[in-house]
Every structure is written in structure tokens, then in C-alpha cells.
Amino acid sequence: MDVANLSDAVASLATNPNLKSASQQALAKSNSKLNMEAFLKIMAASMSNPSFSGDSSSGGASGATDYVSQLAQFSVLQELTDLETTIAQSAAIQQQQQAFALMGKKIMLNDGQGSTIEGTVSGVQFSKGYAKLMVNGQAYSMGNLIQVGDAK
């Protein structure tokens, strides 16, 4: 896979609206921990007071099994959320490394208005953790990259 195709793939990940900023991820993680704590408190209260669950005919045994099952599902959800965060961070780091690798390279990119721009990457700028290429004094998203070639 050449650099241009790899850059496009990473740039599409980086511009994905489903990827959250670090502060949003931290907030979501703290909210999920609060939810896990609340769930554990409710489960403990329900298991210590079987009539609390509303089903007095079951004697609480089925309810305990349900709560253990829900706890397992909640744990899996937490791990998937952590994995999503790790993948998003990895994609951002990879995109940053690729942007640095393009320094001094001649590139062609779309300006976002239907025209193509050619020039040499003179710098890398970061916005919300994502890299933008500096070409001819302007910052362009990695997603606008069309072609990469060595400067001559």
C-alpha cells in the first residue's frame, strides 16, 4: 500500500464524526464509570432486599442471575468502549506520523472547492489532535490529499 492510499484511509478515519475528541472520550468514560457504580449499587440493594425487585414469587434467585448477566454485558460494553478509544487514538497518532513523513514532499490535493492545489508540504499543523498539511501557506486536511511525489 503506498503512502497516498494509506493517508486517505487514515484521513477518512480521522474525519469520521464518530471519533470523539479526547475531552468527549474522557467525559463518556467518566459517565460510564458512574453508570457502572450506580448499577452495582442498585444490584447490591436489590439482592439484599429481594422484594425490592418487584417479583416476590421468584424468591430473588432468578433476579440475581439476571443481574449477574447484566453485569457481564455491562462489563463487555465497557471493554468495547475502551477499545474504541484506543483505536481512535491509534488512528490519530498514525495520521500525525504520516503527516510528518510528508514534510518536503511534493503533493497534489483538493482545495475543497473543486480545484486542485500542487505544492510542497512545508509544515504540519494540528487541530483537535488531527494533522493538517501546510502547502503554499494554507492548511489542508489529510483527507484532501490526492497524490504524493518527491519534490524535485
N, C-alpha and C positions, 0 to 999 in steps of 0.2 A: 504494500500500500504506500503510495507516495505522500509527500508532505501535504500537498493541496487537498487530497481526499481525506486525509486524517484530520486536517484543520477544519474542513467542512463538517465532518462528523462530530468533532468536539465542539465546534461553534454552535451546531444545532442543539447539542445538549446544553450548552451554556445559555442559550437564549430561550430555552424551554421555560414557559411560565410556571411549570410545576416545580421547578427547582427554587427553593426559597433562599432568602438571604440568611446570613449567619444569625442575625438577631431574631428573625422569624423562626428559625430552626430551634434556637435556644428557648424561645417562648413556648413553642409547641412541645418541646421536650419537658419543660418545667410543668406545663399544663397536664401532660400525660402522666407525669410522676404524681401530681396532685390527684389526678383521677385514679391512679393505682392505689394511692394511700387511702382515698375515700372508699374505693371498692373493698379494700382489705378491712377497713373499719366496719363497713356495712356487713361484710361476710362474717366477721367475728361477732358482731352484735346479733346477727340472725342465727348463727349457730349456737350462741349461748342462750338464746331465747327463741325456741322453735315456734312458739305461737306467733312471733313477730312476722314470720314469712307469709302468714295468711293461709297456709294449708295445714290445718291441725290434724287432718286424717292421715297424713303420711308419716307423722311422728318425727319429721325432720331428717330422716336418713336420705330420702331422695333429694331433699333440698341441699344437703351437704354435698352430695355427688354433683348436683348441678353447679354449685358454687366452685367446686374444685375444677370442673370442666371449664367454667367461665374464666377462672383464674389462669388456667393453661392457655386459653385463647387470648386472654389479655396479655400474657407474657409473650406469646408469639407475635402479637401485634406490636408490642414494644420493641422486640428484636428487629422486626421488619422496618419500623420507623428509624431505628438506629442504623440499619443497613442503608436505607435511602439517604440518610445524612452523609454517611461515609462515601457512597457513590457520588453524590453531588459535590462533595469536597474534592474527591479524586478527579472528577471531570474538570473542575475549576483549576486545580493545580496543573493538570495536563495541558489545558488550554494556555495557561500562563507560560509554561515551559516552551510550548510550540511558538508562542508569540516571540519569546526571546530568541528562539532559533531562527526566526525570520529577519532578525536585525541585519541590515546591509544587503538584503536580498531584493532583487527587482520583482515586483508583483503587479498583478492586474486585479482590480476589484470593482465591484458595482458600487456606485455612489449612493444608491438607494432611490434615485430618481430616474433610472433608466439609462444612465450614461456609465461608461467605464472609465476608470482612472488608472493610469500606469505611473509607477514611481518606485523609488527605493524606500524601504522601511527605515526610517531614521530614529524611531523610538517606540516605546510601548507605554501606554497609559492605562491605568486601572480605574474602573468604575464599578462599584459594588462588588468587587472581587473578580471581575471579569476583564480580560485584556482587550485593549483597542490598539490597533496599529496606527502609528503616525506616518502618514505619507503626504508629501507636499504641504506640510504644516497643518494637516487636518487629521482628526482621529476617526478611524473606521472600525466597525465591528469585525471580528474574525469571520462572522457569518457572511460577510460581503466579499470574501476572498474568492477569486475565480481561478487565478493561475499564479504559480510561483516559478521564478527562474533566477539564476545567478546574475548579479549585477556585472556589467561589462565595462 
